[in-house]
């Protein structure tokens, strides 16, 4: 029997409210176990947190760090004490104390999964951008230069490294395939769960947004576009994500646009509740201004639900190639046209698009099928 490779994933939080990186880390860990890996995860979540239900992966919660950069002496000591138990290390995310720990203690034996945090979009956040640029040249670039490589999800993301707000020259880059584990739910149960959770949407068509409420996601574009397609159409929009100030601004925008009757707001949905709304949606919508991957899109495709997104999402070319949805620019006029065109396709074409969505997922985003690049990287 082959010796198992022992991998440690290090991430600040597994809380799904903070975006797709937590979902990606969990699914990546679970899928590698089926490929003869032993996988643990270390986080800065509160010690009693339980965001990962599976017992296949051990999770060590070390408690919250201090400040914006999540400084954690506990993490430093834990890695120093336990690093000899592992063969490989993947640090998830940038702009955290974690990558300093990697450079100081692991001496080139680690990878950094950037999770889109070098996206050119962040150049639009002026104050944060300058803070990051200073931190980059003083600390973060040295951290990444010390890694075996940073991990990117596709060629589009790799190209964007040449036009981002910092200089990534001299940092080794590797493209790996990323995705999710295909959900395994009884579809009749998903219908029952949906009926109970959203009785006012039963029998109605609705678009679904699922994710963090952040200006990067282009939710203002989505609401403006939705207001333009309503007319006499019987269509709704379900907006799912954690409560924050930007969500409050979006609710006020929907009121200003006089579309409140057709927009339903929900807090974060997890597990069976999340899959129930995806399965019952007419399409997933993500009018993003910048996205290295888009976990919600992969989740939608896995359920055979078409997606409407923009050419600022790095998997847009695959969606277009497989005819699994509609691609637009990240502006109101273009996304409005995309929504209209989708609603105007006949039932036959819509059913074909659903079939294409499942095929697209299985070929490109199913972690059970597409991990060979990462596995070879870790083995070597």
Secondary structure, DSSP 4 states (H G I P E B T S, - for coil): -PPPEEEEEEES---GGG-HHHHHHHHHHHHHHTTTEEEEEEE-S-TT------SSSEEEE----BTTTTB-HHHHHHHHHHGGG-SEEEEE-SSSHHHHHHHHHHTT--EEE-TTTT-GGGGG-HHHHHHHHHHIIIIIHHHHHTSSEEEESSHHHHHHTTSSSS--TT--EEE----BPPP---HHHHHHHHHHH-GGGTT--EEEEES---GGGTHHHHHHHHHHH-TT---EEEEE----HHHHHHHHHHHHTT-GGGEEEE----HHHHHHHHHH-SEEEE--S-BSS-HHHHHHHHTT--EEEETTBTTHHHHHHTT-EEEE-SSHHHHHHHHHHHHHS-HHHHHHHHHHHHHHIIIIIBTTTS-HHHHHHHH-
